Amino acid sequence: MAESTVLVVDDESLILEFLAETLREDDFTVLTASNGAEAMDALAVSRPDVILLDVVLPDMSGYDVCRRVRQADAVNDPWDPDLPIIMLSAKAEHTDRVRGLNRGADDYVTKPFHYPELLARIGAVLKRVSRARDAHELKYGELAVNMLSREVTIAGMRVEVSAKEFALLATLAADPERVFTKGELLQMVWDFRAPGRTRTLDSHASRLRQKLVRHSDAGWIANVWGVGYRLCRPE
């Protein structure tokens, strides 16, 4: 759990301060918000690993915040719709717990909570998400292509790519030692039955290489002259 970032959202200052202090003592990076609007603003500029989300907030309910996170638009919203969410609430009724889980929460903890138990629940959620992401992630050195969230990162830094650029990179990353012919890539990514005279692949590969090189010492994509493309590690 070390080096994980937690966004704590609660309008009760004592709880907010307690969680921020104790979580930092347990090696978490902690972000805080006292209402739903602040929580969404924090998600727009940061990428926490998990949210501790109070149900009752002054401007919108925690259920609404959870719903907005889960319904993220890949084009307009910068946060991960699969971001782990643990809801905190004084409402202990079974129906309240079910309501939270139905809104997309990963866990539901009632107040007053026992901190060691909450810490264990955070760890369990982070481990579960980590296993799920690893199962859907293609890695090649510091380059990671997540097939589930459709994210590309280099050394943990996100690289913004288009849908076709992602499809091209994912195809190459699925077999990084292989040289794919242009015909193969045009068929697999663009569903072209015959390559013909098109610069589509070359132009997409060039733009993708430029985006990748901004976060690394190399563009990661090698043009094998007369054949096609393959991934390459920075020297």
N, C-alpha and C positions, 0 to 999 in steps of 0.2 A: 504493500500500500504506500510505501515511501514514494515521495515525489508526485503523488496523485493530487489533483486539484478538486476541492469541494466547493460548490456554491451553496451557501446556507441562506434560505429565504424565510424570514420570520419577523413579524412586527413587534414581538415582545423583546425589548432591548436586553433584558437579563439573559434570556435564552440565547439570543444572537451572540452576545459577548461570551457567554460560557462555552458555547460550541466552537466559536472562533479560537478562543484561547486553548481549549483542550485538544482540539484537532491539530492545531499548530504544534503543540507539545508532542503529538504522535506523528510528526513529520509530514503532515498534509500542508499544501498551499491552500489558503482559505480566502474565498471571495464572499462578500455579504450583500444582502439586499433586504430592505424592510417592507417591500411591497411588490406586487406583480410587475408594475412598470419598470422598476429598478432591476428586477430579475431578467426581464426581456432585454433591457439595455445591456446588462452584463453579458448575456449570451451572444449579443451582437458583436462584441469586441473580444471575447475570451472563449476558451474551449475547456470548460471544466470536465472532469471525468465522471462526476456524479453530482446530483442536486439533492439537498435535504430541503424539502418543500412543505411549509406549513399550509394547512388547508384553509384556514380563515385569515385572509389578508384584507387590508382596508380598502383597496381599489378593485380587486377582482379575486375570485376564489383560487385556491391552489389547483382545483380541478380545471379551471379555465387555463391556467398557466401550463398545466400538464397537457391539455388538449392542444394548445398552440405549439408546444414543442413537438408533439407527435405528428401534427399535421403540417410540418415544415415544408415549404416550397423550395425545391432544390435550386431554383434560380434566384429567388428573392430573400430567402432566409439562410443565414450563415451557420446556424447550429445543426447538430446531428439529430435527426428525429428519433434515433435509437439511444439517445443519451440516457443513462440510468437515472431513475427518479425514485427517491424514497420519501414518501409523504409522512409528515408529522401532524398529529391531530389529537385534541382532547376528546374528540368524538370516538368513543370506543365501541359503539354498536356494530354488530355484524354487517348491517346494511351499509354503514359508512365505509367500512373496510372494502366491501365488495364494490361500492361506487368508485372508490379510489383506484382499485385494481382495474376496473372496467374502463376508466379514463386513460389507462396506459401506465400506471405506476408499477414499478418493479417490486416494491415492498411498501408496507404500511405500518408505522410505529405509533403507538398511542402515548400521549403525555399523561402523567409524568413518566419519562422514560429512564431506564437504567443505562448510563453511558457505556459501560463495557458491552452491553448487549447491542446498543446502537452501533458501536464500533465493529462488532462482529458482523452485523448485518451489512454494513458498508463494505467490509472485506469480502463477504460472500457474493454480493452483487458485482463488485469489481472483478473478482475471479471468474464469475460466470460470463460476464461480458467479454473478458479477455480471451477466454476459451472460444467463445462464439466468433470473435473477430479473427483470431488466429486461423480458425477453420475456413474463413472466407478471404484470407489475405494472401496475396502473392508477393513474396519478398525476393529481392535481389540486391544484396549489399544493403545500403541505406535507403534504397528505393522500396516503397511498399504500395501495393495496389489493392485496395479493399473492395472486393466484389459486392459486398453487402451494402456498405454505405456509399460506394462509388467515389471513394476519396483516393487521391494520390498524395503521398507524402515523401519527402526526402529528409532523412534524419529528424523525423517528427514534424517538419514544416510542411504545411499544406500547399499543394500546387493546384491552381485553378485550371481545369482543362474542359474542353467542350465534350459533348457526348461521343462524337466520332474519334476525337483524340484519345479519350478514355478507352474506347473499344480497341483502338490500334495498340495502345500501350498494354492493355490487358492481354491481348493476343500474343504479343511479343514476350510478356512476362510469364505467361503460362509455360513457355519452353525457352528459357533465356539463352541456352547454349545453341539453339538452332537458328539457322539462317532461313528466313521465310522469303520465298520468291514474291515478286510483285503481284503475280497472278494469284497466288494463294491469299495474300492480304486483301486484294481487291475483292475476291470472292467471299472471304470470311468476314470482313468488316463492312464492305459496301454491297455485298451480294451481287457483284458484277459477274456475269457468266463468262464474259471474255474481256480481257484487259483493254484491248483497243488502244487508241491514242488518247490517253487521259493523264493529266498531271495531278489528279485528286490526291493520290497516295503521297506523292512527293511533297505537295504543298502542305498537307496535314502533318507529315513527318517533320518537315522543316519548322512549322509553327510549334509543334510539340517539343522539339529539341530546344528551341529558343526559350520556352517556358521552363523546361527542366534545368537549363544551364544557369538560370537566375538563382537557383538554390544550391548549386553544386559547381564543381570545377569542370564539369563536362556535360554534354547533352544527353548521355546515356544511350542514344540511338545511333547505331553505326550503319552507314550505307555501304553494303557490300557490292562493289562495282560490278555491274552486269548481271547481278543476281537478285538482290532485294535488300532486306533490312534484318537486323538482329539487335538485341540489347548488348550494351558494353558497359563495364564498370569504369569509373574514373581511375586513372593511373595514380 
